[in-house]
């Protein structure tokens, strides 16, 4: 089995890379999807978040009001650290269970937005980093996602720098070109990953 960590700054194009790797045969473990699941209504995760931040972070239906919580934690580093200390261990435990269920010769790709920030790079055989120019990422966030420039910049500032991500990368996937160019680059990397997984099985 080859354990691959996939990361990249917000709006760099990590989701497109993850989708292509899954199409090619990777076992994809999506940390964001797990992070949503562990704070669904009725979970110990949601109970712990409410205990930490108060009932005002819940919507009328009892589910987590993500915009309210996001506004709290992105503005305050201590609040963000508190939230991460609740959610990250739950996500890691679930990701580990999914990884252990994969085939012995699988390429397991864990899509982790905060891989660098949470110090997980050394947990993987290979780290892939998706990168795109800051101006392009800001454009995608404001035009495609409807965020204000200030909000988009705050999200970027709350993450690791490009240099910090590059420092742990085994492969950097440049996403400043077309979708076709991105797919070609991912296909090229997949050949290496699949070969390494097969050789090690």
C-alpha positions, 0 to 999 in steps of 0.5 A, spaced: 500 500 500 502 506 498 499 512 503 499 519 499 497 525 502 494 530 498 494 538 499 494 545 497 491 552 498 484 554 498 482 554 491 488 551 488 484 546 484 486 540 489 478 537 488 480 537 481 486 533 482 483 528 487 477 527 482 482 525 477 486 520 482 480 517 484 478 516 476 484 513 475 483 508 481 486 511 487 482 510 494 480 517 496 479 519 503 476 526 503 478 529 510 473 535 509 467 530 508 469 526 514 470 533 518 462 534 516 460 527 518 463 527 525 459 533 526 453 531 524 447 532 529 447 526 534 454 525 534 459 526 540 463 531 535 457 536 534 456 535 542 463 537 543 463 543 538 457 546 541 460 545 548 466 549 546 462 555 542 455 555 545 448 553 542 449 560 537 453 555 532 447 551 531 441 552 525 434 552 527 434 544 525 439 543 530 445 542 525 451 546 525 451 553 522 457 553 518 458 560 516 456 562 524 462 557 526 466 559 520 466 567 522 468 565 529 474 561 528 477 564 522 477 571 525 481 568 531 487 563 532 485 561 539 478 559 537 481 555 530 485 551 534 480 549 539 475 547 533 481 543 530 483 540 537 476 537 537 475 535 530 482 533 527 482 527 532 476 524 530 477 525 522 484 522 523 481 516 527 476 515 521 481 516 516 485 511 519 479 506 519 478 507 511 485 506 510 486 500 513 480 497 509 483 498 503 487 493 499 494 491 500 496 494 493 492 500 493 494 507 492 490 511 498 490 518 497 488 522 503 485 529 501 487 533 507 487 541 506 491 542 512 496 537 512 502 542 513 498 546 518 497 540 522 504 537 521 502 530 518 507 530 512 511 525 515 505 520 516 505 519 508 510 515 503 508 521 498 506 528 499 502 531 493 501 539 493 497 542 488 499 550 487 496 555 483 498 563 483 495 567 488 492 572 484 488 566 480 486 563 487 483 570 489 480 570 482 476 563 483 474 565 490 471 572 489 468 570 482 467 563 482 465 562 490 462 569 491 467 571 496 469 578 498 476 580 497 478 581 504 474 574 506 478 570 501 485 573 503 483 572 510 482 564 508 488 564 505 492 568 510 489 562 515 493 557 511 500 555 510 504 559 505 506 556 498 513 555 501 511 551 507 507 547 503 513 546 497 518 544 503 514 538 504 512 536 497 514 530 493 511 532 487 508 539 486 502 539 481 502 546 478 494 548 476 496 555 473 494 552 466 488 549 463 484 543 466 487 538 460 494 540 462 492 539 470 489 532 468 496 530 464 500 532 470 496 528 474 496 522 469 503 522 469 504 522 477 499 516 477 503 512 473 509 513 478 504 512 484 501 506 481 508 503 480 510 504 487 504 501 490 505 495 485 512 494 487 511 495 494 505 490 495 
